[in-house]
Amino acid sequence: MELIKQNSQIRIIKSLILIFLGTLILAVSSKIKIPFYPVPMTMQTFVVMFIGISFGYKIGLATVGLYLLEGIAGLPVFSNSPERGVGIIYFTGPTMGYLIGFLSATYLASKINNKDHLVKIIAKLTFAVSTIYILGVLWLGILIGWDKPLFNFGVAPFLLAELFKILLLAFLTKKIIKFRKFI
């Protein structure tokens, strides 16, 4: 009985460490801007899906949820914060839909398994990242108006970068899934 209790405590500690490290990696990935065409790219969506694949949906959602709470609480973890604001003011700005979409993308990415072939992995990753942009554009439309070219503002500039990240992650997925066994 004592062994089971000890095992449970170790599992909780490992989960908390992973959640903390995941939020740290997410925050760093939001700050690093990589020159790309037509706009600079961050690796944030890559890391969101990486977390889903490697941590699974429970720890992955806890990680992304904590990251969002850190930002809402005022920590400068989001891209363009503190330059463009922090806390709930920044969160409820133009990027809120995208940030909430991180949760759905993490969950959907966690559903990729070792039996999936490359084309299926690419399709699942594309669907996962699409939810970020769907929620992002929906919120953007509510915020700035539906009469604006929302696709041109909130999706088109990022498509090439997302394709790159999806392909990179797809080729790494089988190796990443092996990491999940240690969690």
C-alpha positions as CSV (number, residue, x, y, z in Angstrom):
1,M,0.0,0.0,0.0
2,E,2.9,2.3,0.9
3,L,4.5,1.6,-2.5
4,I,1.3,2.6,-4.3
5,K,1.1,5.9,-2.3
6,Q,4.7,6.6,-3.1
7,N,4.2,5.9,-6.8
8,S,1.2,8.2,-6.9
9,Q,3.2,11.0,-5.2
10,I,6.0,10.6,-7.7
11,R,3.6,10.8,-10.6
12,I,2.1,14.0,-9.2
13,I,5.5,15.6,-8.8
14,K,6.5,14.6,-12.3
15,S,3.3,16.0,-13.7
16,L,3.8,19.3,-11.9
17,I,7.4,19.6,-13.1
18,L,6.2,18.9,-16.7
19,I,3.4,21.5,-16.4
20,F,5.9,24.1,-15.1
21,L,8.5,23.3,-17.8
22,G,5.8,23.4,-20.4
23,T,4.6,26.9,-19.5
24,L,8.2,28.0,-19.4
25,I,8.9,26.6,-22.9
26,L,5.6,28.2,-24.2
27,A,6.6,31.6,-22.8
28,V,10.0,31.4,-24.4
29,S,8.5,30.3,-27.7
30,S,6.3,33.3,-27.8
31,K,9.2,35.7,-27.4
32,I,11.5,34.3,-30.0
33,K,10.7,35.8,-33.5
34,I,12.2,34.0,-36.4
35,P,12.5,35.9,-39.7
36,F,10.0,34.4,-42.1
37,Y,7.9,35.5,-45.1
38,P,5.6,37.4,-45.0
39,V,5.7,38.0,-41.2
40,P,8.1,36.9,-38.5
41,M,7.2,33.5,-37.0
42,T,7.2,32.4,-33.4
43,M,7.3,28.7,-32.6
44,Q,4.3,29.0,-30.2
45,T,1.8,26.9,-32.2
46,F,4.6,24.3,-32.7
47,V,5.1,24.1,-28.9
48,V,1.4,24.0,-28.2
49,M,1.0,20.9,-30.5
50,F,4.3,19.4,-29.2
51,I,2.9,19.6,-25.7
52,G,-0.2,17.9,-26.7
53,I,1.7,15.1,-28.5
54,S,4.3,14.6,-25.8
55,F,2.4,15.3,-22.6
56,G,-1.0,13.8,-23.5
57,Y,-4.3,15.7,-23.2
58,K,-4.5,15.9,-19.4
59,I,-1.1,17.3,-18.6
60,G,-1.1,19.2,-21.9
61,L,-4.4,21.0,-21.2
62,A,-3.2,21.7,-17.6
63,T,0.0,23.2,-19.1
64,V,-1.7,25.4,-21.6
65,G,-4.4,26.4,-19.1
66,L,-1.7,27.4,-16.6
67,Y,0.1,29.4,-19.3
68,L,-3.1,31.3,-20.1
69,L,-3.7,32.0,-16.4
70,E,-0.2,33.2,-16.0
71,G,-0.8,35.7,-18.8
72,I,-4.1,36.8,-17.4
73,A,-2.6,37.3,-14.0
74,G,-0.1,39.8,-15.6
75,L,3.0,37.8,-16.2
76,P,4.5,38.8,-19.6
77,V,4.3,35.3,-21.1
78,F,2.3,36.2,-24.3
79,S,3.9,37.3,-27.5
80,N,4.1,41.1,-27.6
81,S,3.7,41.5,-23.9
82,P,4.6,43.6,-22.0
83,E,5.2,45.9,-25.0
84,R,1.5,45.9,-25.9
85,G,0.1,45.3,-22.4
86,V,-0.3,42.6,-19.9
87,G,-2.9,40.7,-18.0
88,I,-6.6,40.5,-18.7
89,I,-6.4,43.7,-20.9
90,Y,-3.9,42.0,-23.3
91,F,-5.7,38.7,-23.1
92,T,-9.1,40.1,-24.2
93,G,-7.4,42.0,-27.1
94,P,-7.2,40.8,-30.7
95,T,-5.3,37.6,-29.8
96,M,-7.7,36.1,-27.3
97,G,-9.4,33.7,-29.8
98,Y,-6.0,32.4,-30.9
99,L,-4.9,31.9,-27.3
100,I,-8.1,30.0,-26.4
101,G,-7.5,28.0,-29.5
102,F,-4.3,26.7,-28.0
103,L,-6.4,24.6,-25.7
104,S,-8.3,22.9,-28.6
105,A,-5.0,22.4,-30.5
106,T,-3.3,20.8,-27.5
107,Y,-6.2,18.4,-27.0
108,L,-6.5,17.5,-30.7
109,A,-2.7,17.0,-31.1
110,S,-2.7,14.7,-28.1
111,K,-5.0,12.3,-30.1
112,I,-2.1,11.5,-32.5
113,N,-0.8,8.0,-31.8
114,N,2.1,5.8,-32.9
115,K,-0.1,3.8,-35.4
116,D,-0.9,6.9,-37.4
117,H,1.0,7.2,-40.7
118,L,2.6,10.4,-41.9
119,V,-0.3,11.7,-44.0
120,K,-2.7,11.1,-41.1
121,I,-0.4,12.9,-38.7
122,I,-0.2,15.9,-41.1
123,A,-4.0,15.9,-41.4
124,K,-4.5,15.8,-37.6
125,L,-1.9,18.5,-37.0
126,T,-3.5,20.7,-39.7
127,F,-6.9,20.2,-38.1
128,A,-5.5,21.0,-34.6
129,V,-3.8,24.2,-35.8
130,S,-6.9,25.2,-37.8
131,T,-8.9,25.4,-34.6
132,I,-6.5,28.1,-33.3
133,Y,-7.1,30.2,-36.4
134,I,-10.9,29.5,-36.5
135,L,-11.3,30.7,-32.9
136,G,-8.9,33.5,-33.5
137,V,-10.8,34.8,-36.6
138,L,-14.1,34.4,-34.8
139,W,-12.9,36.6,-31.9
140,L,-11.2,39.0,-34.3
141,G,-14.5,39.4,-36.2
142,I,-16.4,40.2,-32.9
143,L,-13.7,42.6,-31.9
144,I,-13.0,44.6,-35.1
145,G,-16.1,43.9,-37.1
146,W,-17.2,41.3,-39.7
147,D,-16.9,43.8,-42.6
148,K,-13.0,43.7,-42.4
149,P,-10.9,41.2,-44.4
150,L,-10.4,38.9,-41.4
151,F,-8.8,36.1,-43.3
152,N,-6.2,38.5,-44.7
153,F,-5.5,40.0,-41.3
154,G,-5.6,36.9,-39.1
155,V,-4.8,33.8,-41.1
156,A,-3.1,34.4,-44.5
157,P,0.1,36.0,-43.2
158,F,0.8,32.9,-41.1
159,L,-0.1,30.0,-43.5
160,L,3.4,29.4,-44.8
161,A,4.9,29.4,-41.3
162,E,2.2,27.0,-40.1
163,L,2.9,24.7,-43.0
164,F,6.6,24.6,-42.1
165,K,5.8,23.9,-38.4
166,I,3.2,21.2,-39.2
167,L,5.7,19.4,-41.5
168,L,8.5,19.7,-39.0
169,L,6.4,18.4,-36.2
170,A,4.9,15.6,-38.4
171,F,8.4,14.2,-39.1
172,L,9.3,14.4,-35.3
173,T,6.0,13.0,-34.0
174,K,7.0,9.3,-33.8
175,K,10.0,10.2,-31.7
176,I,8.0,12.6,-29.5
177,I,5.3,9.9,-28.8
178,K,8.0,7.7,-27.3
179,F,8.6,10.4,-24.7
180,R,4.9,10.0,-23.6
181,K,5.7,6.6,-22.2
182,F,8.0,8.2,-19.5
183,I,5.3,10.5,-18.2
